[in-house]
Amino acid sequence: MEKLTEIEFTGISVQDKAPRNLSNNASSILIQEDDIETPYGNLHVAIQGDRSKLAILTFHDIGLNSTTCFQGFFNFIDMQPILRHFCVYHVNAPGQEDAALQLRPEQDALGNPDSLGNSFLRNKWFTYPTMEQLGESIQSVVDFYKIKRFIGFGVGAGVNVLCRYALNHPEFVDSLVLVNGTADKAGWVEWGYQKLNSWYLWRGNMTTFTEDYLLWHWFGSKTQWENYDLTTVYKEYIKSVNPQNLSLFIEAYLARTSLGIERELDPVRRIGTKTLQCQTLLIVGDDSPHLDDVVELNGQLDPEKTDFLKIQDCGGMPLEEQPGKVCEAFRLFLQGMGYVPTLRQKTSTVSQVQKNYQHQLQDFKEMNTVC
């Protein structure tokens, strides 16, 4: 029997991975943060990048904000070459940003007169905006920063907001990237779950029922079982959410109306058809709980201006679960519109480590063969 020679690997050290958190970090280059006053409440905007560049405007999902929804993706190593050519404006819905003050609406989450007494006296009365009004409030951000055109990047409820703005102000929207989007009003099952969540949240209770629903809404069932570390991070984040403010945002999203868009292939009848006029990229994971909604939305859009991407081995949060694939799709989408034409795919650090390991393994096998 051929004798194998033992080879000792030296200079290899094992390091524990730093715990993931959702707080602002040094790698996130924010040049300023502003509270933009709109007719429907204040929007907190965080700017990332050079304002002289073309704008990317983001809007988050329910239960999240600009930090928890987009920080990980826009700080991803493969996104950095792309961001050199753009400036990102992260828009937060009223009362959803980190450390937001409690809002004081005229009615509670169930439509009854506010019964919480003097607990909100430090804030003035106001009516939480509807999804249509949130869409219109984007115009205040555009005017404040003098944005000529922007690329919209929305997730979940943010998709609905950006679509409404794009339908009413197509001259300002260059293109849209929509993750887990829906164009229809809430179904009965969603209505029942969200009403119960809103009732608990309005009374200041972040119950286990609500936590489980939010985790399902963000990730789906499969990811919760297979990616425990990621879901644990967001489970810890839920504890810091302002429950009353979240209740108001959920109620606004729950009361959304249908976008009323439809696909018309006849070139003559298409002129008067209500639909998105810009290039659109739809993204969804193959195990996402919103897959059917995205497929339905895709069927209502113009196929000549719409790209549909279903990511394998991915649940409801592609930006966190498969950032490399989303980044590559985003780059190709931008190049299809004439942006960053010379940019090529950059091998990530993880891929390079795997490649180096494979080379070492191959060298080891060859040495054994020689021996």
N, C-alpha and C positions, 0 to 999 in steps of 0.2 A: 504494500500500500504506500502511495506517495506521501511523503511527509510534508506537512504544511508549516511554513515559517511564521512565527508569531511576529506581528508588527505592532508596535506601541505608538499610539497617537499622543503627541505632546502639544502643549499650548492651547488646549481646548478647555474652556471654562464654562460652567453652567451658571446662568443667571436667572433669577426669578423675574418673571414679567411684572412690570409695575402695574398696580391695580388701576383699572380703567375708571375714570370719573367723567362727569358731564359739566364740570365747571370750566370757566374760561381759562385758557392756558397760554403760555408764551408763544406757542406755534401759531396761534390765531392772531393774524395781523389786522387789528381793528384800528382804523385811523380816527374814528369818532363815533359817538352815539348821540342820537337826537330824539326828542319827543315831538312829533309832528302833530300839530293841531288840525283836525278835520271837522267837518260839520257833524260827524257821527262819533266823536271821541278821539282821544289821542292815540297815535300809533308810535310805538317805540321802534326806531330803526337803527341797526348796527351796520356800519360800513366796513367792508373788508377789501383792501386793494387801493389802486390809484384811481381817483375820481375822473381823471382825464380819459380813461379807457371806456370802452363800450360797457353798458350796464347789464348786469344780471340781477333780477329782482326775485327774491324768494318769499314764499308764504308757507307756513307750517300747518301741521295737522292738529286735531283736537288733543288736548292733554300735553302737547309739546310746545316749544317755542323755538326761536331761531337758533339758540344754542344747542338744545337737545335734539333737534331735528336735522340740523345741517352742519354742526361743528365738525363731527367726525369725518364726513364726506369731503368737505371743502378743505380740510387739513390733511387729507390723504395724500401721500407722497406723489402718486401719479397725477393728481389734480394740479400740482404746483406749476408745471409748465403751461397749462391752460390758463391759470389765473393770472399769469403775467400779462395777458392780453385783455383782461376784463376787470371790472370793479363790481363787487357783489354788495347789494343792498338787502339786508335781511330785515323783513318787516314782521313785527309781532302784532297780533290782534290785541285790542284793548284789554289790559289787565292780565295778559298772559306772559309777559316778560319776567325774568328773574327778579325776585324781591318786589313784585308789584303791590301797590296798595289795594286794599279791598275796594271794589266799586260799589256804588250805591244806586241801584236802579229804582225806577218808580214802582215796579212790580217784582214779586219774587219769581222763582224759576217755574212755578206752575201757573203764572198769570194772575195771582192774587195780589192785593195791595201789600206793600212791604210791611212785614210784621216783626222785623228784627230789632225794632226799637231804636235806641241811640248808639248801637254798636258801630255805625258807619258815619257818625256825625262829622268826621274830619273830611269827608268827601261830599261834593254836591250831587244833587239829583241828576240823573240822565237816563236815557233809554238805550239799552244795548243795541248796537246796529244789527240789522238783518244781513244775510249773506249778500243780498243785492247792494246794500249800503256799504258793506265792507269792500265790495268790488269798486264802488264809486270812490271810496276813501283813498284808493291807490292813486287817484289823480292828484290828490294833495301832496303825496310823496313825490310824484313826477314833477309837479310844479315847483316844489320846494328846492329840489336838487337840479332843476332845469334839465331833466333827462329827455333827450329827443326820441330815443327808441330803446327798448330793452328786451332781453330774453327772459321770459318768465319761467320760474322753476318752482313748482308747487307739489305738495304731498297731501293726500287725503282732502281734508276740508280746504286746504290752500289751493288745490286744483279747482274747486268750485269757485273760489273767490277770483282767481286769475282768469278763468274762462269767462266769467261775467264781465270783467273789465275788458277783456279782449273783444267780446261781442259788441260792447258799447263804444270802445275807443280803439279800433283796429289800427289806426295810424300810429299809435305809440308802441305797438307790440310787434317785435321782429319775428319771434318764434316762441314756442312753448314746450317745456319738458314737464310732463305730467305723470306723477307716480301715484298709483292707487286711486285714480280719479273716478268720479261718477257724475252723470248728467241728469239723473232722475231724482225725484223726491224720496224721502225716507220710506221704506217699507214697514209693514206692521210689526215684524219681529224687531227690527232696529228701533222702531218707535217705542215699543214696550220696554226693551232693555235700557235705552237711553233716558226715558222718562223716570225709571226707577233710580238710575244713577244720578240724574239731576236732582231728584228729591233728596237723596242722601247727601249729596255734595252741598246743596244749598243750606243744609243745616250744619254744615261744617264737619261732616263725617266722611272720611275716606275709608269706606268699608272694604272688606275682602272681596265682596261681590264686585264692587267698582274696580278694584285693582285687577282682578281676573279679567274683567271685560276689556279694560284698557290694554292689557298685555295681549289679549286675543286680537283686538282691533289693530294693534301695531304690528304684531309678529305672526299671528295665526297659531294653531295648535301644535304643528310639527316643530316649529322653531323653539317653542317654549320647552320642549322635551330634549331637543338635540343641541341647543346652544344655551346652556344654563348660565354661563358667565355673562353673556350679553343681556339676557333677560333679567338677571339679578341686578345689574347696574340700573336698568330702568325701573325695576321694582323699588329700589332704594330712592330713585328720583321721585317717584310718585308721592312719597311721604312729604316732600317739600312743596308740592303744588298747592296753590291757594284754592281751596275747594269751591268757595262761592263764585270766584271769577271763572273757574272752569265750568261751573254749572251754567253760567250765562252764555258762554261760548257754545257749549253743547246744545243748549236750547235754540240758539240761532241756527246752528247747523242742522238740527232736527227739523226745524220749521222751513227748511229750504224748499224752494219751488223747482220744478223742472227747468232746465236750461232752454228747452224748446228747440233744440237743434235737430236737424235731420239731413240725411244724405240724399242728394239729388244728382244723378248722373247725366241727365239731359242738360246740355249746355245752355239751352234757351231758358228753361224753367229754373236753372240754378241761380240766375241773376237775383231773383227775389227770395231765395231760400236763406233761412237763418242758420248760419254755420260759422265755424272758425275759419278766418281767411288767411291765417299764417301757417307756416310749417309747424307741425306738431309731432313730438315724440312721446308715445305712450309706453310706460315701463311698469311691469308688474312681475312678481315672483310666481313661479308655477305652483307654490303652496300657499299663496296669499289668500286671505279670507275675502279679498275684494276682486278676485280674478274675474268673476262673472260681470261685475260692474264695469270693469275696464274693457272687457270684450264687447259689452253693450255700447259703451262709449265709442269704441273703435268703429262699430257698425253704423254709427250716426255721423261720422266725420267723412270728409272728402278723402277718398283713398289716394288721390294724386298728391295730397299735402300731408299725409299722415303716415308715420312709421310706427309699427307695433313691435315691442320687444318683450318677450316672456323669458325670464331668466331661470335657468335650471338650478336646482339645489338651493332654492331661496324662498323664504316666507314672505311676510308682509312688509319688511323694511329693507329693501334692496340697498339703500345707501349705507347701511351698517353691515348687512350680511354679505353682500357681494360688491363692495365699492370699486374693485378693479374692473369688473365687467361693466358697471354703470359708467365709470370714467371713460372706458374705451368707446362705449356706445355714444356718449356725449361728445367725444372728440370727433368721431366720424360724422355725427349729426351736424356739428359746427362746420366741418370741412365741406359737407354737402351744400352748405349755404355760402361757402366762399371764405370762411374764417379760418385762421391758423392753418393755411394750406401746407406749410412746410413741416408742421409738427408731426412727429412719428411716435409710435408707441414706445414708451420707456419701460424697460424691465424693472419691476419693483424689487425692493430689497429682499422681500421674502422669496420671490422667484429666483433671484440670484443666489441666495443661500441654498435653495433646493438644488440648483444646477451645480453649485460647487460640491455639494454633498454627493451628487450622482457621479461627478468626475472622480472624487476620492474613492467612491465605492468601485468604480470601474478600474481604477489604478490598482486597487487592492486585489481585485479578481485576476488582473493580468499578472501581478507579482506572484500570486499563488500558482498560476499556470506555469510560469517560468520555473518556479521552484519545483 
